[in-house]
Amino acid sequence: MSEAVAPTPSEQAPSLPLTRREFLYYLWGISLAVFLAGSGGATVWFSLPRFREGEFGGVFTIPVDQIPPADTPPKEFPEGRFWLVNVGQQTLTDPRQPPQYPESPGVKALYKVCVHLGCIYRWVDTNDRFECPCHGSKYLKSGSRIDGPARRNLDVFIVEAIDAAGDVLSRTEPAMNTLEGTAVEPPPGTVSLRIDTGRRIQGAFNSKPGGGM
């Protein structure tokens, strides 16, 4: 039985030109691919988070006359989900302040979510401290944790002191040897504070006093 012999190139069937229908199908497929690529890029662009000024995730501009005086109760800004506190000498020398977490004078913007399990803590004026109603974590005006199941200090947002020209005079920086965010002392010439609720510094690990590990 003889083996089949493959046809030589000259004996192979010639390729047929595309029909009009096949050409339209190819053209439609290419157009669809280009459209999907373009619309996909647009979808990614529009899905990127963009926050307007004055809404959580964006920037809040606080005039200096809205800053609470030093050592007075903190001022709540519900739209930005933060408390604005002004740490003064009385707060610095509060005997409840853990010595492991010394504070500096100035303004802080404390994220108003408890670092334990995410409840909304509140200011209790009679006790001169923040208290979480869910599990009992307690924090001083400085943001330092002093009791309860929480194991770190409160988180803070980046604060910048701004002059009339819009220049930054001072800003929140991570404190040396910790993850703490420093307080900002508005220098002369400050007209407003800029709080960026999209930029948060995590509070330092703190398991003492009150309960230990």
MDAnalysis code that builds the backbone (N, CA, C; Angstrom):
import MDAnalysis as mda
import numpy as np

u = mda.Universe.empty(639, n_residues=213, atom_resindex=np.repeat(np.arange(213), 3), trajectory=True)
u.add_TopologyAttr("name", ["N", "CA", "C"] * 213)
u.add_TopologyAttr("resid", np.arange(1, 214))
u.add_TopologyAttr("resname", ["MET", "SER", "GLU", "ALA", "VAL", "ALA", "PRO", "THR", "PRO", "SER", "GLU", "GLN", "ALA", "PRO", "SER", "LEU", "PRO", "LEU", "THR", "ARG", "ARG", "GLU", "PHE", "LEU", "TYR", "TYR", "LEU", "TRP", "GLY", "ILE", "SER", "LEU", "ALA", "VAL", "PHE", "LEU", "ALA", "GLY", "SER", "GLY", "GLY", "ALA", "THR", "VAL", "TRP", "PHE", "SER", "LEU", "PRO", "ARG", "PHE", "ARG", "GLU", "GLY", "GLU", "PHE", "GLY", "GLY", "VAL", "PHE", "THR", "ILE", "PRO", "VAL", "ASP", "GLN", "ILE", "PRO", "PRO", "ALA", "ASP", "THR", "PRO", "PRO", "LYS", "GLU", "PHE", "PRO", "GLU", "GLY", "ARG", "PHE", "TRP", "LEU", "VAL", "ASN", "VAL", "GLY", "GLN", "GLN", "THR", "LEU", "THR", "ASP", "PRO", "ARG", "GLN", "PRO", "PRO", "GLN", "TYR", "PRO", "GLU", "SER", "PRO", "GLY", "VAL", "LYS", "ALA", "LEU", "TYR", "LYS", "VAL", "CYS", "VAL", "HIS", "LEU", "GLY", "CYS", "ILE", "TYR", "ARG", "TRP", "VAL", "ASP", "THR", "ASN", "ASP", "ARG", "PHE", "GLU", "CYS", "PRO", "CYS", "HIS", "GLY", "SER", "LYS", "TYR", "LEU", "LYS", "SER", "GLY", "SER", "ARG", "ILE", "ASP", "GLY", "PRO", "ALA", "ARG", "ARG", "ASN", "LEU", "ASP", "VAL", "PHE", "ILE", "VAL", "GLU", "ALA", "ILE", "ASP", "ALA", "ALA", "GLY", "ASP", "VAL", "LEU", "SER", "ARG", "THR", "GLU", "PRO", "ALA", "MET", "ASN", "THR", "LEU", "GLU", "GLY", "THR", "ALA", "VAL", "GLU", "PRO", "PRO", "PRO", "GLY", "THR", "VAL", "SER", "LEU", "ARG", "ILE", "ASP", "THR", "GLY", "ARG", "ARG", "ILE", "GLN", "GLY", "ALA", "PHE", "ASN", "SER", "LYS", "PRO", "GLY", "GLY", "GLY", "MET"])
u.atoms.positions = np.array([
    [0.862, -1.179, 0.000],
    [0.000, 0.000, 0.000],
    [0.897, 1.227, 0.000],
    [0.712, 2.103, -0.980],
    [1.602, 3.250, -1.143],
    [1.241, 4.353, -0.163],
    [2.261, 5.071, 0.301],
    [2.046, 6.176, 1.234],
    [1.551, 7.400, 0.494],
    [0.707, 8.200, 1.187],
    [0.198, 9.427, 0.580],
    [1.328, 10.429, 0.481],
    [1.403, 11.117, -0.598],
    [2.454, 12.101, -0.844],
    [1.869, 13.488, -0.664],
    [2.504, 14.281, 0.209],
    [2.023, 15.649, 0.447],
    [2.188, 16.462, -0.809],
    [1.212, 17.279, -1.129],
    [1.311, 18.088, -2.340],
    [2.416, 19.116, -2.210],
    [3.046, 19.402, -3.303],
    [4.073, 20.442, -3.331],
    [3.404, 21.788, -3.230],
    [4.175, 22.828, -2.873],
    [3.589, 24.156, -2.747],
    [2.823, 24.587, -3.983],
    [3.330, 24.173, -5.168],
    [2.648, 24.577, -6.395],
    [1.346, 23.843, -6.573],
    [1.180, 22.670, -5.880],
    [-0.037, 21.885, -6.013],
    [-1.070, 22.240, -4.956],
    [-0.672, 23.054, -3.844],
    [-1.617, 23.408, -2.803],
    [-2.666, 24.368, -3.337],
    [-3.872, 24.309, -2.698],
    [-4.954, 25.168, -3.166],
    [-4.611, 26.616, -2.890],
    [-4.826, 27.490, -3.853],
    [-4.521, 28.905, -3.641],
    [-5.457, 29.504, -2.608],
    [-4.945, 30.489, -1.791],
    [-5.783, 31.152, -0.800],
    [-6.798, 32.032, -1.498],
    [-8.012, 32.043, -0.927],
    [-9.097, 32.805, -1.526],
    [-9.162, 34.192, -0.905],
    [-9.514, 35.187, -1.634],
    [-9.640, 36.534, -1.068],
    [-10.815, 36.601, -0.095],
    [-10.774, 37.569, 0.870],
    [-11.866, 37.743, 1.811],
    [-13.134, 38.171, 1.090],
    [-14.229, 37.596, 1.535],
    [-15.501, 38.054, 1.002],
    [-15.863, 39.376, 1.673],
    [-16.823, 40.071, 1.161],
    [-17.253, 41.349, 1.727],
    [-17.765, 41.155, 3.145],
    [-18.500, 40.045, 3.380],
    [-19.035, 39.782, 4.705],
    [-17.917, 39.513, 5.689],
    [-16.915, 38.712, 5.315],
    [-15.793, 38.431, 6.203],
    [-15.013, 39.698, 6.526],
    [-14.853, 40.562, 5.519],
    [-14.131, 41.823, 5.741],
    [-14.867, 42.699, 6.761],
    [-16.187, 42.760, 6.633],
    [-16.985, 43.555, 7.577],
    [-16.905, 42.978, 8.983],
    [-16.886, 41.641, 9.093],
    [-16.755, 41.004, 10.401],
    [-15.424, 41.383, 11.062],
    [-14.340, 41.308, 10.274],
    [-13.028, 41.680, 10.813],
    [-13.002, 43.147, 11.233],
    [-13.556, 44.015, 10.403],
    [-13.575, 45.438, 10.704],
    [-14.384, 45.712, 11.969],
    [-15.523, 45.015, 12.120],
    [-16.352, 45.177, 13.308],
    [-15.611, 44.712, 14.573],
    [-14.883, 43.593, 14.466],
    [-14.131, 43.068, 15.602],
    [-13.030, 44.015, 16.047],
    [-12.309, 44.605, 15.086],
    [-11.241, 45.551, 15.424],
    [-11.833, 46.795, 16.094],
    [-12.948, 47.292, 15.559],
    [-13.591, 48.483, 16.132],
    [-14.054, 48.217, 17.554],
    [-14.613, 47.012, 17.787],
    [-15.078, 46.662, 19.122],
    [-13.924, 46.605, 20.104],
    [-12.793, 46.027, 19.684],
    [-11.631, 45.932, 20.566],
    [-11.109, 47.318, 20.943],
    [-11.048, 48.223, 19.948],
    [-10.584, 49.587, 20.218],
    [-11.538, 50.295, 21.168],
    [-12.856, 50.110, 20.968],
    [-13.847, 50.752, 21.834],
    [-13.730, 50.261, 23.270],
    [-13.597, 48.915, 23.421],
    [-13.506, 48.360, 24.772],
    [-12.250, 48.840, 25.487],
    [-11.137, 48.929, 24.745],
    [-9.902, 49.412, 25.357],
    [-10.059, 50.848, 25.822],
    [-10.682, 51.667, 24.963],
    [-10.887, 53.067, 25.320],
    [-11.839, 53.236, 26.466],
    [-12.962, 52.515, 26.427],
    [-13.944, 52.652, 27.492],
    [-13.418, 52.084, 28.798],
    [-12.593, 51.026, 28.698],
    [-11.993, 50.474, 29.907],
    [-11.080, 51.476, 30.569],
    [-10.280, 52.194, 29.767],
    [-9.432, 53.231, 30.325],
    [-10.243, 54.333, 30.970],
    [-11.348, 54.693, 30.310],
    [-12.207, 55.729, 30.876],
    [-12.832, 55.267, 32.177],
    [-13.214, 53.980, 32.218],
    [-13.811, 53.451, 33.447],
    [-12.824, 53.509, 34.594],
    [-11.566, 53.125, 34.337],
    [-10.538, 53.187, 35.368],
    [-10.335, 54.626, 35.824],
    [-10.325, 55.574, 34.851],
    [-10.112, 56.973, 35.193],
    [-11.214, 57.491, 36.094],
    [-12.475, 57.210, 35.724],
    [-13.584, 57.730, 36.508],
    [-13.778, 56.984, 37.820],
    [-13.203, 55.790, 37.948],
    [-13.339, 55.047, 39.201],
    [-12.303, 55.448, 40.234],
    [-11.290, 56.240, 39.820],
    [-10.283, 56.685, 40.781],
    [-10.926, 57.643, 41.782],
    [-10.615, 57.473, 43.096],
    [-11.238, 58.343, 44.100],
    [-10.745, 59.778, 43.965],
    [-11.687, 60.708, 43.835],
    [-11.363, 62.132, 43.787],
    [-12.305, 62.839, 44.750],
    [-11.721, 63.481, 45.762],
    [-12.534, 64.076, 46.813],
    [-12.491, 65.586, 46.709],
    [-13.642, 66.186, 46.873],
    [-13.734, 67.629, 46.847],
    [-13.326, 68.209, 48.198],
    [-12.907, 69.464, 48.184],
    [-12.575, 70.135, 49.433],
    [-13.821, 70.228, 50.297],
    [-13.653, 69.923, 51.570],
    [-14.772, 70.002, 52.494],
    [-15.558, 68.719, 52.643],
    [-15.095, 67.617, 52.015],
    [-15.730, 66.321, 52.233],
    [-14.676, 65.333, 52.693],
    [-15.116, 64.326, 53.468],
    [-14.153, 63.381, 54.039],
    [-13.349, 62.707, 52.927],
    [-12.056, 62.635, 53.138],
    [-11.135, 62.142, 52.122],
    [-10.442, 63.273, 51.395],
    [-10.996, 64.479, 51.548],
    [-10.414, 65.655, 50.928],
    [-9.790, 66.583, 51.960],
    [-9.604, 67.819, 51.563],
    [-8.935, 68.808, 52.406],
    [-9.966, 69.735, 53.053],
    [-9.754, 70.043, 54.321],
    [-10.586, 70.993, 55.050],
    [-9.717, 72.199, 55.412],
    [-10.224, 73.384, 55.125],
    [-9.517, 74.613, 55.488],
    [-10.220, 75.245, 56.674],
    [-9.491, 75.386, 57.789],
    [-10.048, 75.891, 59.040],
    [-9.424, 77.251, 59.357],
    [-10.200, 78.334, 59.351],
    [-9.644, 79.644, 59.735],
    [-9.119, 79.604, 61.164],
    [-8.129, 80.435, 61.447],
    [-7.495, 80.400, 62.769],
    [-8.483, 80.738, 63.886],
    [-9.525, 81.515, 63.575],
    [-10.468, 81.869, 64.641],
    [-11.377, 80.709, 65.033],
    [-11.294, 79.592, 64.291],
    [-12.059, 78.400, 64.647],
    [-11.226, 77.377, 65.420],
    [-9.964, 77.669, 65.658],
    [-9.114, 76.779, 66.442],
    [-9.479, 76.940, 67.913],
    [-9.769, 75.854, 68.619],
    [-10.093, 75.999, 70.051],
    [-8.888, 76.525, 70.820],
    [-9.111, 77.356, 71.835],
    [-7.981, 77.841, 72.657],
    [-7.273, 76.667, 73.337],
    [-6.026, 76.898, 73.694],
    [-5.219, 75.847, 74.329],
    [-5.902, 75.337, 75.594],
    [-5.896, 74.003, 75.737],
    [-6.394, 73.288, 76.922],
    [-7.913, 73.366, 77.111],
    [-8.627, 73.895, 76.130],
    [-10.096, 73.889, 76.190],
    [-10.617, 72.617, 75.541],
    [-11.913, 72.311, 75.719],
    [-12.446, 71.092, 75.081],
    [-12.223, 71.083, 73.569],
    [-12.040, 69.912, 73.004],
    [-11.806, 69.814, 71.557],
    [-13.037, 70.237, 70.762],
    [-12.800, 70.596, 69.511],
    [-13.895, 71.008, 68.637],
    [-14.116, 69.926, 67.585],
    [-15.363, 69.509, 67.431],
    [-15.692, 68.423, 66.506],
    [-16.008, 68.970, 65.114],
    [-15.487, 68.273, 64.094],
    [-15.795, 68.575, 62.701],
    [-16.372, 67.296, 62.079],
    [-17.695, 67.103, 62.200],
    [-18.311, 65.838, 61.758],
    [-18.083, 65.523, 60.281],
    [-18.115, 66.560, 59.421],
    [-17.951, 66.288, 57.987],
    [-16.575, 65.713, 57.678],
    [-15.575, 66.114, 58.447],
    [-14.222, 65.614, 58.220],
    [-13.851, 64.433, 59.079],
    [-14.756, 64.061, 60.014],
    [-14.524, 62.938, 60.917],
    [-13.268, 63.132, 61.767],
    [-13.115, 64.344, 62.277],
    [-11.968, 64.588, 63.159],
    [-12.356, 65.555, 64.266],
    [-11.557, 65.495, 65.336],
    [-11.610, 66.442, 66.437],
    [-10.379, 67.326, 66.336],
    [-10.578, 68.622, 66.460],
    [-9.446, 69.536, 66.488],
    [-9.152, 69.864, 67.951],
    [-7.928, 69.565, 68.396],
    [-7.538, 69.807, 69.782],
    [-6.331, 70.735, 69.806],
    [-6.260, 71.513, 70.867],
    [-5.132, 72.437, 71.045],
    [-4.433, 72.077, 72.349],
    [-3.282, 71.455, 72.212],
    [-2.519, 70.976, 73.367],
    [-1.731, 72.131, 73.967],
    [-2.086, 72.479, 75.215],
    [-1.383, 73.544, 75.925],
    [-0.628, 73.010, 77.123],
    [-0.158, 73.912, 77.967],
    [0.666, 73.518, 79.105],
    [-0.086, 72.621, 80.075],
    [-1.366, 72.906, 80.282],
    [-2.147, 72.080, 81.205],
    [-2.273, 70.653, 80.707],
    [-2.449, 70.505, 79.407],
    [-2.530, 69.161, 78.822],
    [-1.185, 68.455, 78.889],
    [-0.112, 69.209, 78.689],
    [1.230, 68.616, 78.719],
    [1.568, 68.064, 80.098],
    [1.094, 68.742, 81.136],
    [1.440, 68.339, 82.507],
    [0.345, 67.514, 83.173],
    [-0.628, 67.073, 82.400],
    [-1.693, 66.216, 82.936],
    [-1.044, 64.957, 83.532],
    [-1.247, 64.657, 84.821],
    [-0.608, 63.477, 85.427],
    [-1.039, 62.164, 84.787],
    [-2.125, 62.175, 84.025],
    [-2.575, 60.961, 83.358],
    [-1.799, 60.685, 82.067],
    [-1.068, 61.670, 81.596],
    [-0.322, 61.506, 80.345],
    [0.803, 60.494, 80.539],
    [0.797, 59.383, 79.777],
    [1.857, 58.374, 79.937],
    [3.227, 58.976, 79.651],
    [4.187, 58.799, 80.556],
    [5.517, 59.397, 80.343],
    [6.226, 58.842, 79.111],
    [5.802, 57.653, 78.657],
    [6.441, 57.068, 77.473],
    [6.061, 57.828, 76.194],
    [5.019, 58.679, 76.284],
    [4.532, 59.378, 75.094],
    [4.457, 60.880, 75.383],
    [5.613, 61.526, 75.549],
    [5.606, 62.966, 75.821],
    [4.998, 63.730, 74.646],
    [4.284, 64.792, 74.956],
    [3.612, 65.591, 73.944],
    [4.310, 66.934, 73.762],
    [4.005, 67.580, 72.655],
    [4.478, 68.936, 72.404],
    [3.261, 69.831, 72.207],
    [3.391, 71.120, 72.497],
    [2.236, 72.000, 72.356],
    [1.861, 72.223, 70.892],
    [0.576, 72.492, 70.677],
    [0.116, 72.764, 69.325],
    [-1.208, 72.096, 69.022],
    [-1.578, 72.139, 67.769],
    [-2.879, 71.667, 67.309],
    [-2.753, 70.292, 66.653],
    [-3.728, 69.440, 66.952],
    [-3.821, 68.120, 66.327],
    [-5.226, 67.919, 65.758],
    [-5.295, 67.155, 64.693],
    [-6.581, 66.731, 64.149],
    [-6.688, 65.231, 64.368],
    [-7.475, 64.824, 65.367],
    [-7.596, 63.417, 65.745],
    [-8.711, 62.752, 64.945],
    [-8.384, 61.656, 64.272],
    [-9.388, 60.859, 63.573],
    [-10.372, 60.330, 64.600],
    [-11.679, 60.538, 64.362],
    [-12.665, 60.255, 65.408],
    [-13.149, 58.810, 65.443],
    [-12.307, 57.899, 64.988],
    [-12.633, 56.475, 65.020],
    [-11.701, 55.784, 66.010],
    [-12.281, 55.025, 66.941],
    [-11.494, 54.297, 67.930],
    [-10.579, 53.292, 67.238],
    [-9.338, 53.220, 67.679],
    [-8.360, 52.335, 67.038],
    [-8.546, 50.875, 67.440],
    [-9.469, 50.598, 68.358],
    [-9.688, 49.217, 68.784],
    [-10.452, 48.435, 67.718],
    [-11.752, 48.749, 67.562],
    [-12.558, 48.033, 66.569],
    [-13.387, 48.986, 65.705],
    [-12.985, 50.249, 65.655],
    [-13.605, 51.164, 64.715],
    [-14.886, 51.841, 65.147],
    [-15.200, 51.842, 66.434],
    [-16.378, 52.573, 66.914],
    [-16.080, 54.077, 66.928],
    [-17.135, 54.865, 67.041],
    [-16.981, 56.316, 67.125],
    [-16.915, 56.708, 68.600],
    [-15.760, 57.166, 69.040],
    [-15.628, 57.587, 70.429],
    [-16.205, 58.997, 70.586],
    [-16.343, 59.450, 71.822],
    [-16.941, 60.766, 72.082],
    [-16.148, 61.473, 73.171],
    [-16.322, 62.790, 73.230],
    [-15.680, 63.586, 74.266],
    [-16.603, 63.653, 75.477],
    [-16.065, 63.327, 76.653],
    [-16.825, 63.388, 77.901],
    [-16.237, 64.519, 78.729],
    [-16.930, 65.640, 78.737],
    [-16.380, 66.847, 79.348],
    [-16.135, 66.675, 80.844],
    [-17.041, 65.978, 81.533],
    [-16.895, 65.828, 82.992],
    [-15.653, 65.029, 83.368],
    [-15.206, 64.156, 82.472],
    [-14.001, 63.347, 82.735],
    [-12.770, 63.900, 82.015],
    [-12.981, 64.941, 81.192],
    [-11.882, 65.575, 80.470],
    [-11.081, 64.550, 79.650],
    [-11.809, 63.753, 78.877],
    [-11.148, 62.734, 78.052],
    [-12.138, 62.217, 77.005],
    [-11.584, 61.504, 76.029],
    [-12.403, 60.798, 75.038],
    [-12.699, 59.399, 75.573],
    [-13.921, 58.924, 75.311],
    [-14.300, 57.580, 75.749],
    [-15.059, 56.882, 74.626],
    [-14.724, 55.618, 74.413],
    [-15.420, 54.822, 73.400],
    [-16.571, 54.073, 74.070],
    [-17.804, 54.253, 73.599],
    [-18.951, 53.602, 74.235],
    [-19.049, 52.106, 73.950],
    [-18.290, 51.614, 72.980],
    [-18.420, 50.198, 72.597],
    [-17.676, 49.274, 73.554],
    [-16.389, 49.556, 73.807],
    [-15.593, 48.629, 74.610],
    [-14.778, 49.316, 75.690],
    [-15.001, 50.619, 75.884],
    [-14.410, 51.291, 77.028],
    [-13.012, 51.838, 76.870],
    [-12.482, 51.896, 75.659],
    [-11.162, 52.514, 75.496],
    [-11.261, 54.004, 75.817],
    [-10.194, 54.541, 76.421],
    [-10.195, 55.939, 76.846],
    [-8.907, 56.609, 76.366],
    [-9.052, 57.864, 75.974],
    [-7.928, 58.622, 75.419],
    [-7.934, 60.034, 75.991],
    [-6.739, 60.573, 76.211],
    [-6.626, 61.958, 76.640],
    [-6.826, 62.895, 75.449],
    [-6.933, 64.174, 75.755],
    [-7.076, 65.186, 74.712],
    [-5.911, 65.140, 73.727],
    [-4.752, 64.736, 74.214],
    [-3.564, 64.628, 73.365],
    [-3.661, 63.498, 72.353],
    [-4.619, 62.583, 72.558],
    [-4.752, 61.411, 71.697],
    [-4.124, 60.164, 72.282],
    [-3.497, 60.293, 73.454],
    [-2.840, 59.148, 74.079],
    [-3.870, 58.209, 74.710],
    [-3.714, 56.925, 74.452],
    [-4.590, 55.920, 75.047],
    [-4.185, 55.730, 76.508],
    [-5.175, 55.730, 77.423],
    [-4.861, 55.552, 78.845],
    [-5.580, 54.362, 79.471],
    [-6.541, 53.768, 78.758],
    [-7.240, 52.622, 79.339],
    [-8.049, 51.917, 78.257],
    [-8.404, 50.653, 78.564],
    [-9.280, 49.907, 77.673],
    [-8.539, 48.952, 76.759],
    [-9.284, 48.276, 75.911],
    [-8.683, 47.247, 75.053],
    [-7.859, 47.791, 73.891],
    [-7.977, 49.078, 73.571],
    [-7.154, 49.637, 72.488],
    [-5.677, 49.479, 72.839],
    [-4.837, 49.318, 71.835],
    [-3.421, 49.090, 72.073],
    [-2.530, 50.113, 71.374],
    [-3.118, 51.239, 70.980],
    [-2.295, 52.323, 70.445],
    [-3.029, 53.645, 70.613],
    [-2.301, 54.712, 70.424],
    [-2.879, 56.044, 70.518],
    [-3.741, 56.346, 69.290],
    [-4.498, 57.406, 69.372],
    [-5.384, 57.755, 68.265],
    [-4.596, 58.175, 67.027],
    [-5.180, 57.899, 65.869],
    [-4.581, 58.331, 64.610],
    [-4.825, 59.830, 64.415],
    [-3.927, 60.469, 63.668],
    [-4.077, 61.897, 63.395],
    [-3.986, 62.143, 61.893],
    [-4.634, 63.221, 61.449],
    [-4.533, 63.648, 60.059],
    [-3.400, 64.665, 59.919],
    [-2.899, 64.776, 58.714],
    [-1.869, 65.765, 58.416],
    [-2.473, 67.170, 58.525],
    [-1.815, 68.030, 59.313],
    [-2.237, 69.413, 59.486],
    [-1.124, 70.323, 58.980],
    [-1.498, 71.354, 58.220],
    [-0.540, 72.344, 57.740],
    [-1.013, 73.737, 58.136],
    [-0.102, 74.557, 58.646],
    [-0.392, 75.956, 58.944],
    [-0.090, 76.770, 57.690],
    [-1.071, 77.556, 57.228],
    [-0.985, 78.253, 55.951],
    [-1.019, 79.763, 56.162],
    [-0.197, 80.494, 55.407],
    [-0.244, 81.952, 55.485],
    [-1.159, 82.517, 54.402],
    [-1.247, 83.845, 54.325],
    [-2.179, 84.493, 53.396],
    [-1.837, 84.211, 51.936],
    [-0.583, 83.896, 51.656],
    [-0.172, 83.600, 50.288],
    [-0.374, 82.134, 49.918],
    [-0.820, 81.332, 50.883],
    [-1.024, 79.911, 50.630],
    [0.200, 79.059, 50.870],
    [1.240, 79.662, 51.439],
    [2.470, 78.919, 51.721],
    [2.351, 78.165, 53.049],
    [3.007, 77.000, 53.115],
    [2.995, 76.174, 54.321],
    [4.073, 76.668, 55.276],
    [3.649, 77.043, 56.490],
    [4.582, 77.538, 57.496],
    [5.068, 76.432, 58.423],
    [4.198, 75.467, 58.731],
    [4.572, 74.302, 59.540],
    [3.563, 73.209, 59.262],
    [3.944, 71.989, 59.591],
    [3.058, 70.873, 59.281],
    [3.298, 69.703, 60.231],
    [2.331, 68.791, 60.274],
    [2.454, 67.566, 61.062],
    [3.568, 66.699, 60.499],
    [4.423, 66.218, 61.370],
    [5.502, 65.303, 60.985],
    [5.505, 64.130, 61.951],
    [5.937, 62.953, 61.498],
    [6.082, 61.832, 62.440],
    [7.098, 62.176, 63.519],
    [6.718, 61.956, 64.770],
    [7.619, 62.267, 65.877],
    [8.810, 61.311, 65.878],
    [9.920, 61.774, 66.392],
    [11.143, 60.972, 66.424],
    [10.934, 59.676, 67.214],
    [11.381, 58.567, 66.626],
    [11.351, 57.243, 67.247],
    [9.942, 56.683, 67.458],
    [8.922, 57.308, 66.909],
    [7.565, 56.784, 67.021],
    [6.851, 56.992, 65.696],
    [5.615, 56.458, 65.623],
    [4.770, 56.709, 64.468],
    [3.807, 57.859, 64.735],
    [3.978, 58.516, 65.903],
    [3.073, 59.587, 66.276],
    [3.168, 60.756, 65.303],
    [2.040, 61.467, 65.170],
    [2.043, 62.703, 64.408],
    [2.177, 63.872, 65.365],
    [3.134, 64.759, 65.109],
    [3.384, 65.875, 66.008],
    [2.256, 66.899, 65.959],
    [2.112, 67.643, 67.056],
    [1.197, 68.778, 67.070],
    [1.817, 69.922, 66.267],
    [0.966, 70.783, 65.722],
    [1.431, 71.908, 64.913],
    [1.165, 73.205, 65.672],
    [2.220, 73.941, 65.959],
    [2.062, 75.259, 66.562],
    [1.970, 76.295, 65.445],
    [0.794, 76.908, 65.240],
    [0.663, 77.891, 64.155],
    [1.594, 79.086, 64.403],
    [2.587, 79.307, 63.551],
    [3.509, 80.428, 63.761],
    [2.848, 81.758, 63.382],
    [3.473, 82.884, 63.738],
    [2.939, 84.183, 63.328],
    [2.733, 84.236, 61.812],
    [1.636, 84.812, 61.396],
    [1.325, 84.887, 59.971],
    [0.371, 83.816, 59.495],
    [0.069, 82.855, 60.378],
    [-0.873, 81.797, 60.011],
    [-2.294, 82.367, 59.907],
    [-2.969, 82.065, 58.805],
    [-4.355, 82.516, 58.634],
    [-5.341, 81.351, 58.660],
    [-4.844, 80.144, 58.406],
    [-5.737, 78.986, 58.409],
    [-4.937, 77.709, 58.583],
    [-5.647, 76.661, 58.929],
    [-5.069, 75.319, 58.970],
    [-5.668, 74.512, 57.835],
    [-4.842, 73.702, 57.219],
    [-5.306, 72.813, 56.156],
    [-5.192, 71.389, 56.674],
    [-6.334, 70.726, 56.824],
    [-6.360, 69.345, 57.323],
    [-6.667, 68.420, 56.159],
    [-5.755, 67.535, 55.858],
    [-5.918, 66.585, 54.751],
    [-6.444, 65.271, 55.313],
    [-7.755, 65.022, 55.157],
    [-8.343, 63.804, 55.709],
    [-8.066, 62.575, 54.846],
    [-7.317, 62.764, 53.789],
    [-6.871, 61.626, 52.988],
    [-5.483, 61.154, 53.379],
    [-4.858, 61.851, 54.354],
    [-3.497, 61.503, 54.781],
    [-3.489, 61.382, 56.290],
    [-3.345, 60.152, 56.756],
    [-3.467, 59.872, 58.185],
    [-2.202, 59.198, 58.702],
    [-1.756, 59.617, 59.904],
    [-0.606, 58.999, 60.568],
    [-1.128, 58.131, 61.698],
    [-0.719, 56.886, 61.704],
    [-1.188, 55.936, 62.709],
    [-0.597, 56.261, 64.077],
    [-1.440, 56.133, 65.118],
    [-0.969, 56.360, 66.476],
    [0.059, 55.318, 66.900],
    [0.940, 55.716, 67.791],
    [2.006, 54.815, 68.252],
    [1.430, 53.695, 69.108],
    [2.069, 52.536, 69.076],
    [1.681, 51.397, 69.903],
    [1.747, 51.809, 71.371],
    [0.691, 51.490, 72.121],
    [0.600, 51.929, 73.520],
    [-0.263, 50.921, 74.267],
    [0.355, 50.122, 75.111],
    [-0.391, 49.144, 75.899],
    [-0.410, 49.482, 77.385],
    [0.152, 50.643, 77.763],
    [0.233, 51.005, 79.174],
    [-0.150, 52.480, 79.322],
    [-0.687, 52.865, 80.472],
    [-1.113, 52.014, 81.586],
    [-2.510, 51.485, 81.329],
    [-3.076, 50.779, 82.295],
    [-4.454, 50.331, 82.199],
    [-4.623, 49.046, 81.442],
    [-4.378, 47.924, 82.081],
    [-4.707, 46.646, 81.461],
    [-3.529, 45.871, 80.955],
    [-2.418, 46.563, 80.630],
    [-1.249, 45.847, 80.138],
    [-1.517, 45.195, 78.793],
    [-0.720, 44.174, 78.471],
    [-0.851, 43.499, 77.182],
    [-2.069, 42.594, 77.165],
])
